[in-house]
């Protein structure tokens, strides 16, 4: 298998896997928020899943979606 085909297959695989991981992370966050909403890990996860306005704009500007 050539490198281009392998890279294309890998990137397609990662694109398909991302939404599933995102769903899992959101479920994990909801459970954590019910148990320990003030815990630092919960707050960090919330910031990663639901970034603020300026962080979203900055990520779009640098191309890091």
Phi and psi restraints in degrees (range 20) as a CNS / XPLOR table:
assign (resid 1 and name C) (resid 2 and name N)
       (resid 2 and name CA) (resid 2 and name C) 1.0 -72.6 20.0 2
assign (resid 2 and name N) (resid 2 and name CA)
       (resid 2 and name C) (resid 3 and name N) 1.0 162.4 20.0 2
assign (resid 2 and name C) (resid 3 and name N)
       (resid 3 and name CA) (resid 3 and name C) 1.0 -63.7 20.0 2
assign (resid 3 and name N) (resid 3 and name CA)
       (resid 3 and name C) (resid 4 and name N) 1.0 -37.4 20.0 2
assign (resid 3 and name C) (resid 4 and name N)
       (resid 4 and name CA) (resid 4 and name C) 1.0 -64.8 20.0 2
assign (resid 4 and name N) (resid 4 and name CA)
       (resid 4 and name C) (resid 5 and name N) 1.0 -44.2 20.0 2
assign (resid 4 and name C) (resid 5 and name N)
       (resid 5 and name CA) (resid 5 and name C) 1.0 -64.4 20.0 2
assign (resid 5 and name N) (resid 5 and name CA)
       (resid 5 and name C) (resid 6 and name N) 1.0 -41.2 20.0 2
assign (resid 5 and name C) (resid 6 and name N)
       (resid 6 and name CA) (resid 6 and name C) 1.0 -64.2 20.0 2
assign (resid 6 and name N) (resid 6 and name CA)
       (resid 6 and name C) (resid 7 and name N) 1.0 -42.9 20.0 2
assign (resid 6 and name C) (resid 7 and name N)
       (resid 7 and name CA) (resid 7 and name C) 1.0 -65.3 20.0 2
assign (resid 7 and name N) (resid 7 and name CA)
       (resid 7 and name C) (resid 8 and name N) 1.0 -42.3 20.0 2
assign (resid 7 and name C) (resid 8 and name N)
       (resid 8 and name CA) (resid 8 and name C) 1.0 -64.1 20.0 2
assign (resid 8 and name N) (resid 8 and name CA)
       (resid 8 and name C) (resid 9 and name N) 1.0 -42.2 20.0 2
assign (resid 8 and name C) (resid 9 and name N)
       (resid 9 and name CA) (resid 9 and name C) 1.0 -64.6 20.0 2
assign (resid 9 and name N) (resid 9 and name CA)
       (resid 9 and name C) (resid 10 and name N) 1.0 -42.4 20.0 2
assign (resid 9 and name C) (resid 10 and name N)
       (resid 10 and name CA) (resid 10 and name C) 1.0 -64.6 20.0 2
assign (resid 10 and name N) (resid 10 and name CA)
       (resid 10 and name C) (resid 11 and name N) 1.0 -45.7 20.0 2
assign (resid 10 and name C) (resid 11 and name N)
       (resid 11 and name CA) (resid 11 and name C) 1.0 -66.5 20.0 2
assign (resid 11 and name N) (resid 11 and name CA)
       (resid 11 and name C) (resid 12 and name N) 1.0 -37.9 20.0 2
assign (resid 11 and name C) (resid 12 and name N)
       (resid 12 and name CA) (resid 12 and name C) 1.0 -65.3 20.0 2
assign (resid 12 and name N) (resid 12 and name CA)
       (resid 12 and name C) (resid 13 and name N) 1.0 -38.8 20.0 2
assign (resid 12 and name C) (resid 13 and name N)
       (resid 13 and name CA) (resid 13 and name C) 1.0 -63.5 20.0 2
assign (resid 13 and name N) (resid 13 and name CA)
       (resid 13 and name C) (resid 14 and name N) 1.0 -42.1 20.0 2
assign (resid 13 and name C) (resid 14 and name N)
       (resid 14 and name CA) (resid 14 and name C) 1.0 -68.2 20.0 2
assign (resid 14 and name N) (resid 14 and name CA)
       (resid 14 and name C) (resid 15 and name N) 1.0 -37.5 20.0 2
assign (resid 14 and name C) (resid 15 and name N)
       (resid 15 and name CA) (resid 15 and name C) 1.0 -63.5 20.0 2
assign (resid 15 and name N) (resid 15 and name CA)
       (resid 15 and name C) (resid 16 and name N) 1.0 -40.1 20.0 2
assign (resid 15 and name C) (resid 16 and name N)
       (resid 16 and name CA) (resid 16 and name C) 1.0 -71.9 20.0 2
assign (resid 16 and name N) (resid 16 and name CA)
       (resid 16 and name C) (resid 17 and name N) 1.0 -28.6 20.0 2
assign (resid 16 and name C) (resid 17 and name N)
       (resid 17 and name CA) (resid 17 and name C) 1.0 -82.0 20.0 2
assign (resid 17 and name N) (resid 17 and name CA)
       (resid 17 and name C) (resid 18 and name N) 1.0 -25.0 20.0 2
assign (resid 17 and name C) (resid 18 and name N)
       (resid 18 and name CA) (resid 18 and name C) 1.0 -59.0 20.0 2
assign (resid 18 and name N) (resid 18 and name CA)
       (resid 18 and name C) (resid 19 and name N) 1.0 -48.1 20.0 2
assign (resid 18 and name C) (resid 19 and name N)
       (resid 19 and name CA) (resid 19 and name C) 1.0 -60.5 20.0 2
assign (resid 19 and name N) (resid 19 and name CA)
       (resid 19 and name C) (resid 20 and name N) 1.0 -35.6 20.0 2
assign (resid 19 and name C) (resid 20 and name N)
       (resid 20 and name CA) (resid 20 and name C) 1.0 -65.5 20.0 2
assign (resid 20 and name N) (resid 20 and name CA)
       (resid 20 and name C) (resid 21 and name N) 1.0 -43.4 20.0 2
assign (resid 20 and name C) (resid 21 and name N)
       (resid 21 and name CA) (resid 21 and name C) 1.0 -65.1 20.0 2
assign (resid 21 and name N) (resid 21 and name CA)
       (resid 21 and name C) (resid 22 and name N) 1.0 -35.6 20.0 2
assign (resid 21 and name C) (resid 22 and name N)
       (resid 22 and name CA) (resid 22 and name C) 1.0 -66.1 20.0 2
assign (resid 22 and name N) (resid 22 and name CA)
       (resid 22 and name C) (resid 23 and name N) 1.0 -42.9 20.0 2
assign (resid 22 and name C) (resid 23 and name N)
       (resid 23 and name CA) (resid 23 and name C) 1.0 -60.3 20.0 2
assign (resid 23 and name N) (resid 23 and name CA)
       (resid 23 and name C) (resid 24 and name N) 1.0 -44.7 20.0 2
assign (resid 23 and name C) (resid 24 and name N)
       (resid 24 and name CA) (resid 24 and name C) 1.0 -62.4 20.0 2
assign (resid 24 and name N) (resid 24 and name CA)
       (resid 24 and name C) (resid 25 and name N) 1.0 -42.4 20.0 2
assign (resid 24 and name C) (resid 25 and name N)
       (resid 25 and name CA) (resid 25 and name C) 1.0 -64.9 20.0 2
assign (resid 25 and name N) (resid 25 and name CA)
       (resid 25 and name C) (resid 26 and name N) 1.0 -39.4 20.0 2
assign (resid 25 and name C) (resid 26 and name N)
       (resid 26 and name CA) (resid 26 and name C) 1.0 -66.3 20.0 2
assign (resid 26 and name N) (resid 26 and name CA)
       (resid 26 and name C) (resid 27 and name N) 1.0 -40.0 20.0 2
assign (resid 26 and name C) (resid 27 and name N)
       (resid 27 and name CA) (resid 27 and name C) 1.0 -64.0 20.0 2
assign (resid 27 and name N) (resid 27 and name CA)
       (resid 27 and name C) (resid 28 and name N) 1.0 -43.1 20.0 2
assign (resid 27 and name C) (resid 28 and name N)
       (resid 28 and name CA) (resid 28 and name C) 1.0 -61.5 20.0 2
assign (resid 28 and name N) (resid 28 and name CA)
       (resid 28 and name C) (resid 29 and name N) 1.0 -42.4 20.0 2
assign (resid 28 and name C) (resid 29 and name N)
       (resid 29 and name CA) (resid 29 and name C) 1.0 -62.9 20.0 2
assign (resid 29 and name N) (resid 29 and name CA)
       (resid 29 and name C) (resid 30 and name N) 1.0 -43.6 20.0 2
assign (resid 29 and name C) (resid 30 and name N)
       (resid 30 and name CA) (resid 30 and name C) 1.0 -60.9 20.0 2
assign (resid 30 and name N) (resid 30 and name CA)
       (resid 30 and name C) (resid 31 and name N) 1.0 -41.4 20.0 2
assign (resid 30 and name C) (resid 31 and name N)
       (resid 31 and name CA) (resid 31 and name C) 1.0 -66.3 20.0 2
assign (resid 31 and name N) (resid 31 and name CA)
       (resid 31 and name C) (resid 32 and name N) 1.0 -43.6 20.0 2
assign (resid 31 and name C) (resid 32 and name N)
       (resid 32 and name CA) (resid 32 and name C) 1.0 -63.1 20.0 2
assign (resid 32 and name N) (resid 32 and name CA)
       (resid 32 and name C) (resid 33 and name N) 1.0 -40.1 20.0 2
assign (resid 32 and name C) (resid 33 and name N)
       (resid 33 and name CA) (resid 33 and name C) 1.0 -63.9 20.0 2
assign (resid 33 and name N) (resid 33 and name CA)
       (resid 33 and name C) (resid 34 and name N) 1.0 -34.9 20.0 2
assign (resid 33 and name C) (resid 34 and name N)
       (resid 34 and name CA) (resid 34 and name C) 1.0 -68.8 20.0 2
assign (resid 34 and name N) (resid 34 and name CA)
       (resid 34 and name C) (resid 35 and name N) 1.0 -37.2 20.0 2
assign (resid 34 and name C) (resid 35 and name N)
       (resid 35 and name CA) (resid 35 and name C) 1.0 -83.0 20.0 2
assign (resid 35 and name N) (resid 35 and name CA)
       (resid 35 and name C) (resid 36 and name N) 1.0 -52.1 20.0 2
assign (resid 35 and name C) (resid 36 and name N)
       (resid 36 and name CA) (resid 36 and name C) 1.0 -141.7 20.0 2
assign (resid 36 and name N) (resid 36 and name CA)
       (resid 36 and name C) (resid 37 and name N) 1.0 81.5 20.0 2
assign (resid 36 and name C) (resid 37 and name N)
       (resid 37 and name CA) (resid 37 and name C) 1.0 -70.9 20.0 2
assign (resid 37 and name N) (resid 37 and name CA)
       (resid 37 and name C) (resid 38 and name N) 1.0 -25.0 20.0 2
assign (resid 37 and name C) (resid 38 and name N)
       (resid 38 and name CA) (resid 38 and name C) 1.0 -93.8 20.0 2
assign (resid 38 and name N) (resid 38 and name CA)
       (resid 38 and name C) (resid 39 and name N) 1.0 0.0 20.0 2
assign (resid 38 and name C) (resid 39 and name N)
       (resid 39 and name CA) (resid 39 and name C) 1.0 -70.2 20.0 2
assign (resid 39 and name N) (resid 39 and name CA)
       (resid 39 and name C) (resid 40 and name N) 1.0 139.7 20.0 2
assign (resid 39 and name C) (resid 40 and name N)
       (resid 40 and name CA) (resid 40 and name C) 1.0 -57.6 20.0 2
assign (resid 40 and name N) (resid 40 and name CA)
       (resid 40 and name C) (resid 41 and name N) 1.0 -36.5 20.0 2
assign (resid 40 and name C) (resid 41 and name N)
       (resid 41 and name CA) (resid 41 and name C) 1.0 -64.9 20.0 2
assign (resid 41 and name N) (resid 41 and name CA)
       (resid 41 and name C) (resid 42 and name N) 1.0 -38.7 20.0 2
assign (resid 41 and name C) (resid 42 and name N)
       (resid 42 and name CA) (resid 42 and name C) 1.0 -64.4 20.0 2
assign (resid 42 and name N) (resid 42 and name CA)
       (resid 42 and name C) (resid 43 and name N) 1.0 -43.2 20.0 2
assign (resid 42 and name C) (resid 43 and name N)
       (resid 43 and name CA) (resid 43 and name C) 1.0 -65.4 20.0 2
assign (resid 43 and name N) (resid 43 and name CA)
       (resid 43 and name C) (resid 44 and name N) 1.0 -40.1 20.0 2
assign (resid 43 and name C) (resid 44 and name N)
       (resid 44 and name CA) (resid 44 and name C) 1.0 -64.3 20.0 2
assign (resid 44 and name N) (resid 44 and name CA)
       (resid 44 and name C) (resid 45 and name N) 1.0 -41.4 20.0 2
assign (resid 44 and name C) (resid 45 and name N)
       (resid 45 and name CA) (resid 45 and name C) 1.0 -65.8 20.0 2
assign (resid 45 and name N) (resid 45 and name CA)
       (resid 45 and name C) (resid 46 and name N) 1.0 -39.2 20.0 2
assign (resid 45 and name C) (resid 46 and name N)
       (resid 46 and name CA) (resid 46 and name C) 1.0 -62.0 20.0 2
assign (resid 46 and name N) (resid 46 and name CA)
       (resid 46 and name C) (resid 47 and name N) 1.0 -41.6 20.0 2
assign (resid 46 and name C) (resid 47 and name N)
       (resid 47 and name CA) (resid 47 and name C) 1.0 -65.6 20.0 2
assign (resid 47 and name N) (resid 47 and name CA)
       (resid 47 and name C) (resid 48 and name N) 1.0 -34.8 20.0 2
assign (resid 47 and name C) (resid 48 and name N)
       (resid 48 and name CA) (resid 48 and name C) 1.0 -72.3 20.0 2
assign (resid 48 and name N) (resid 48 and name CA)
       (resid 48 and name C) (resid 49 and name N) 1.0 -42.0 20.0 2
assign (resid 48 and name C) (resid 49 and name N)
       (resid 49 and name CA) (resid 49 and name C) 1.0 -76.2 20.0 2
assign (resid 49 and name N) (resid 49 and name CA)
       (resid 49 and name C) (resid 50 and name N) 1.0 -39.8 20.0 2
assign (resid 49 and name C) (resid 50 and name N)
       (resid 50 and name CA) (resid 50 and name C) 1.0 -125.8 20.0 2
assign (resid 50 and name N) (resid 50 and name CA)
       (resid 50 and name C) (resid 51 and name N) 1.0 75.1 20.0 2
assign (resid 50 and name C) (resid 51 and name N)
       (resid 51 and name CA) (resid 51 and name C) 1.0 -67.7 20.0 2
assign (resid 51 and name N) (resid 51 and name CA)
       (resid 51 and name C) (resid 52 and name N) 1.0 155.4 20.0 2
assign (resid 51 and name C) (resid 52 and name N)
       (resid 52 and name CA) (resid 52 and name C) 1.0 -70.9 20.0 2
assign (resid 52 and name N) (resid 52 and name CA)
       (resid 52 and name C) (resid 53 and name N) 1.0 174.0 20.0 2
assign (resid 52 and name C) (resid 53 and name N)
       (resid 53 and name CA) (resid 53 and name C) 1.0 -57.1 20.0 2
assign (resid 53 and name N) (resid 53 and name CA)
       (resid 53 and name C) (resid 54 and name N) 1.0 -53.0 20.0 2
assign (resid 53 and name C) (resid 54 and name N)
       (resid 54 and name CA) (resid 54 and name C) 1.0 -66.9 20.0 2
assign (resid 54 and name N) (resid 54 and name CA)
       (resid 54 and name C) (resid 55 and name N) 1.0 -35.1 20.0 2
assign (resid 54 and name C) (resid 55 and name N)
       (resid 55 and name CA) (resid 55 and name C) 1.0 -66.3 20.0 2
assign (resid 55 and name N) (resid 55 and name CA)
       (resid 55 and name C) (resid 56 and name N) 1.0 -40.4 20.0 2
assign (resid 55 and name C) (resid 56 and name N)
       (resid 56 and name CA) (resid 56 and name C) 1.0 -62.8 20.0 2
assign (resid 56 and name N) (resid 56 and name CA)
       (resid 56 and name C) (resid 57 and name N) 1.0 -44.7 20.0 2
assign (resid 56 and name C) (resid 57 and name N)
       (resid 57 and name CA) (resid 57 and name C) 1.0 -63.0 20.0 2
assign (resid 57 and name N) (resid 57 and name CA)
       (resid 57 and name C) (resid 58 and name N) 1.0 -44.5 20.0 2
assign (resid 57 and name C) (resid 58 and name N)
       (resid 58 and name CA) (resid 58 and name C) 1.0 -61.7 20.0 2
assign (resid 58 and name N) (resid 58 and name CA)
       (resid 58 and name C) (resid 59 and name N) 1.0 -43.8 20.0 2
assign (resid 58 and name C) (resid 59 and name N)
       (resid 59 and name CA) (resid 59 and name C) 1.0 -62.9 20.0 2
assign (resid 59 and name N) (resid 59 and name CA)
       (resid 59 and name C) (resid 60 and name N) 1.0 -37.9 20.0 2
assign (resid 59 and name C) (resid 60 and name N)
       (resid 60 and name CA) (resid 60 and name C) 1.0 -67.1 20.0 2
assign (resid 60 and name N) (resid 60 and name CA)
       (resid 60 and name C) (resid 61 and name N) 1.0 -37.2 20.0 2
assign (resid 60 and name C) (resid 61 and name N)
       (resid 61 and name CA) (resid 61 and name C) 1.0 -66.0 20.0 2
assign (resid 61 and name N) (resid 61 and name CA)
       (resid 61 and name C) (resid 62 and name N) 1.0 -40.0 20.0 2
assign (resid 61 and name C) (resid 62 and name N)
       (resid 62 and name CA) (resid 62 and name C) 1.0 -89.5 20.0 2
assign (resid 62 and name N) (resid 62 and name CA)
       (resid 62 and name C) (resid 63 and name N) 1.0 -6.0 20.0 2
assign (resid 62 and name C) (resid 63 and name N)
       (resid 63 and name CA) (resid 63 and name C) 1.0 80.4 20.0 2
assign (resid 63 and name N) (resid 63 and name CA)
       (resid 63 and name C) (resid 64 and name N) 1.0 28.4 20.0 2
assign (resid 63 and name C) (resid 64 and name N)
       (resid 64 and name CA) (resid 64 and name C) 1.0 -110.2 20.0 2
assign (resid 64 and name N) (resid 64 and name CA)
       (resid 64 and name C) (resid 65 and name N) 1.0 70.9 20.0 2
